[in-house]
Amino acid sequence: MINLKDDILQALETNTDLTAQLDFYRGYPAIFPNKTPANQDFDTYIIYQLINNVDIDYADNKALREYVQYQVSVFTKQGSMTSLGEEVNCSMQSLGFFRTYIGEMYESDTGYTHISTRWKVKLEKEAK
Protein backbone atom coordinates (compact mmCIF):
# COMPACT_ATOMS: atom_id res chain seq x y z
CA MET A 1 0.00 0.00 0.00
CA ILE A 2 1.37 3.38 -1.02
CA ASN A 3 1.37 5.83 1.90
CA LEU A 4 1.19 9.51 0.89
CA LYS A 5 0.52 11.14 4.26
CA ASP A 6 4.03 12.58 4.59
CA ASP A 7 3.99 13.82 0.98
CA ILE A 8 0.65 15.55 1.49
CA LEU A 9 1.77 17.15 4.74
CA GLN A 10 4.95 18.42 3.09
CA ALA A 11 3.05 19.82 0.07
CA LEU A 12 0.60 21.65 2.34
CA GLU A 13 3.27 22.92 4.76
CA THR A 14 5.60 24.20 2.04
CA ASN A 15 2.81 26.24 0.41
CA THR A 16 3.52 29.54 2.16
CA ASP A 17 0.44 31.21 0.64
CA LEU A 18 -1.60 28.53 2.41
CA THR A 19 0.28 28.41 5.72
CA ALA A 20 0.12 32.21 6.05
CA GLN A 21 -3.65 31.81 6.43
CA LEU A 22 -3.50 29.04 9.06
CA ASP A 23 -3.09 29.09 12.81
CA PHE A 24 0.07 27.54 14.23
CA TYR A 25 0.41 24.72 16.73
CA ARG A 26 3.73 24.07 18.48
CA GLY A 27 5.56 26.10 15.85
CA TYR A 28 4.03 24.36 12.83
CA PRO A 29 1.05 25.23 10.63
CA ALA A 30 -2.22 23.78 11.98
CA ILE A 31 -2.36 20.83 9.55
CA PHE A 32 -3.24 17.46 11.09
CA PRO A 33 -3.76 13.88 9.93
CA ASN A 34 -7.20 12.56 10.93
CA LYS A 35 -8.13 14.99 13.76
CA THR A 36 -7.01 18.05 15.70
CA PRO A 37 -5.27 17.83 19.07
CA ALA A 38 -7.67 17.91 22.03
CA ASN A 39 -8.69 21.17 23.69
CA GLN A 40 -7.57 23.51 20.91
CA ASP A 41 -9.51 26.49 19.58
CA PHE A 42 -8.10 27.29 16.15
CA ASP A 43 -9.51 29.97 13.85
CA THR A 44 -8.25 28.18 10.72
CA TYR A 45 -6.83 24.68 10.36
CA ILE A 46 -6.69 21.67 8.03
CA ILE A 47 -7.32 17.97 8.53
CA TYR A 48 -6.39 15.36 5.92
CA GLN A 49 -7.08 11.65 5.88
CA LEU A 50 -6.93 8.57 3.70
CA ILE A 51 -10.33 7.68 2.23
CA ASN A 52 -9.47 4.71 0.03
CA ASN A 53 -6.55 2.82 -1.47
CA VAL A 54 -7.26 0.09 -4.00
CA ASP A 55 -5.13 -2.07 -6.25
CA ILE A 56 -5.87 -1.81 -9.98
CA ASP A 57 -4.43 -2.83 -13.35
CA TYR A 58 -3.37 -6.43 -12.76
CA ALA A 59 -0.86 -8.55 -14.67
CA ASP A 60 0.19 -12.07 -13.71
CA ASN A 61 -2.12 -11.83 -10.67
CA LYS A 62 -0.20 -8.83 -9.33
CA ALA A 63 -1.49 -5.28 -9.01
CA LEU A 64 0.53 -2.85 -11.09
CA ARG A 65 -1.07 0.38 -9.83
CA GLU A 66 -3.10 1.84 -6.99
CA TYR A 67 -5.83 4.42 -6.84
CA VAL A 68 -5.23 6.46 -3.69
CA GLN A 69 -7.94 8.81 -2.42
CA TYR A 70 -7.59 11.44 0.32
CA GLN A 71 -9.89 14.00 1.84
CA VAL A 72 -8.58 17.44 2.79
CA SER A 73 -10.87 19.50 5.01
CA VAL A 74 -10.35 23.18 5.78
CA PHE A 75 -12.08 24.75 8.78
CA THR A 76 -12.16 28.49 9.33
CA LYS A 77 -14.07 30.98 11.46
CA GLN A 78 -12.96 34.02 9.49
CA GLY A 79 -10.63 33.11 6.61
CA SER A 80 -11.29 33.32 2.89
CA MET A 81 -12.62 29.98 1.70
CA THR A 82 -11.78 30.94 -1.89
CA SER A 83 -8.13 31.60 -1.12
CA LEU A 84 -7.78 28.59 1.18
CA GLY A 85 -9.43 26.32 -1.39
CA GLU A 86 -7.21 27.58 -4.20
CA GLU A 87 -4.07 26.94 -2.18
CA VAL A 88 -5.17 23.43 -1.21
CA ASN A 89 -5.82 22.84 -4.93
CA CYS A 90 -2.29 23.98 -5.79
CA SER A 91 -0.73 21.77 -3.12
CA MET A 92 -2.64 18.63 -4.04
CA GLN A 93 -2.25 19.10 -7.80
CA SER A 94 1.51 19.46 -7.30
CA LEU A 95 1.47 15.81 -6.17
CA GLY A 96 -0.48 14.68 -9.22
CA PHE A 97 -3.88 14.43 -7.51
CA PHE A 98 -7.10 15.43 -9.26
CA ARG A 99 -10.14 16.63 -7.35
CA THR A 100 -13.20 14.39 -7.36
CA TYR A 101 -15.40 16.31 -4.89
CA ILE A 102 -15.76 19.69 -3.21
CA GLY A 103 -18.39 20.76 -0.71
CA GLU A 104 -18.83 23.69 1.65
CA MET A 105 -21.00 23.99 4.73
CA TYR A 106 -21.39 26.18 7.77
CA GLU A 107 -21.34 24.39 11.11
CA SER A 108 -23.60 26.43 13.39
CA ASP A 109 -22.61 24.46 16.50
CA THR A 110 -18.88 25.29 16.13
CA GLY A 111 -18.95 28.51 14.09
CA TYR A 112 -16.68 27.03 11.42
CA THR A 113 -17.13 27.19 7.70
CA HIS A 114 -15.95 23.81 6.48
CA ILE A 115 -14.80 23.07 2.94
CA SER A 116 -14.20 19.43 2.17
CA THR A 117 -12.30 18.25 -0.90
CA ARG A 118 -11.59 14.73 -2.10
CA TRP A 119 -8.59 13.88 -4.22
CA LYS A 120 -7.53 10.85 -6.22
CA VAL A 121 -4.25 9.82 -7.82
CA LYS A 122 -3.25 6.72 -9.79
CA LEU A 123 0.27 5.52 -8.97
CA GLU A 124 2.44 2.67 -10.12
CA LYS A 125 3.42 0.17 -7.47
CA GLU A 126 7.12 -0.39 -6.92
CA ALA A 127 8.46 -3.62 -8.35
CA LYS A 128 9.39 -6.22 -5.74
N, C-alpha and C positions, 0 to 999 in steps of 0.2 A: 504494500500500500504506500503510495506516494504521500508524504506529509509536507504540506505547504505552509503550516502555521508560522514558522520562522520567516519564510519569504514574504508572507503577507504583512507580518508585523514590521519587517524592515522596510517594505515599500511604503507603508502608511507613515512610519516614523521619519523616514527621510524626505517626505514631502513637506517642506517647510511652510508652504502656503496652507496646507491642512493643519499642521501642528500649531501654527500661530493662532488658530481659532479654537484650540482645545484647552481644557484645564490640564494641569500637571499633577502627577502623583509620584511622590518620592523622587523628584527630579526628572521624570520621564513624562512624555505626553500620555494623557488618559486614554490609552488604547489597551483593551483587555481581551484575552481569549475567554469565551463562554459567559463570564459574568464580572460585575464590578466587585472590588473589595467591599467587605461589610462596613456599614456605618460611614459612608462617604456621601457628600452632597455636592456633586459636580454640576456646573452649569452646562458644560458640553463635553461629551465623551463618546467613545466608540467601543462596541463589542463586536467581535468576529468569531464565527464558529463553523466547523465542518458540518455540512448538511448531508452530503452523500459522496461516496467514492465507489465506483463500480468498474470492474474489468470489462473491456470490450475488445473487438477485433482479434479474434483467436486464430492461431495457426498451430498445428500439431498439438492440439489440446492445451495450449498455453496462451494466456492473454498477452497481447502485444501492447495495448494501450489502456489507459484509465480515463474515465470522465470524473473529474473532481469538482464538487460544487460546494461553495462557501456562501454564508450569509454575512454581510457587513451591515450593522445597525448603528446609526448615528442618533444620539439623543441630545437635545439642546433646549434650554429654557429661553435663550435670547439670541442665538446665533442665526446666521443666514443659511437656511436649508439649501438654497441654490448654490452658494459657494461651497459649502461642505460637501454636497452631493457631487459637484463637478470635480473636486479634489479627490474624493474617493474613487470616482470614475478614472481619473488619471492614474492613480496608484494601482488599481486593479488591472487596468488595461496594459500597464507597463509590464505586467507579469504574463500577459497573453490571455487573460480572462475576458469573456464577453458576458454582458449583463443579460439575465433571463427574466428578471423581475425587479420592479421598483414600486414601493408603496409608501404613503405618508399618512400619519395619523396624529391627532393630538390626544394625549393621555391626561384627562382632566383630574385624575386622582394624584398624579405626580407633578403636573405642570410642564411636562416635557412634550416637545414635538419630536416625533420619532419617524425617521425615514429608514426603511429597510430595503436593502438591495441584495439580490442573489446573483451569484457569478458562477460560470462554468468554464472549465478549460479541459482540453483533451491533450494528454501527455503520453509519450512513449515510455514504456517500462524499461528499466535498465536490464540488459542481458545478464543472465546468471550462468 
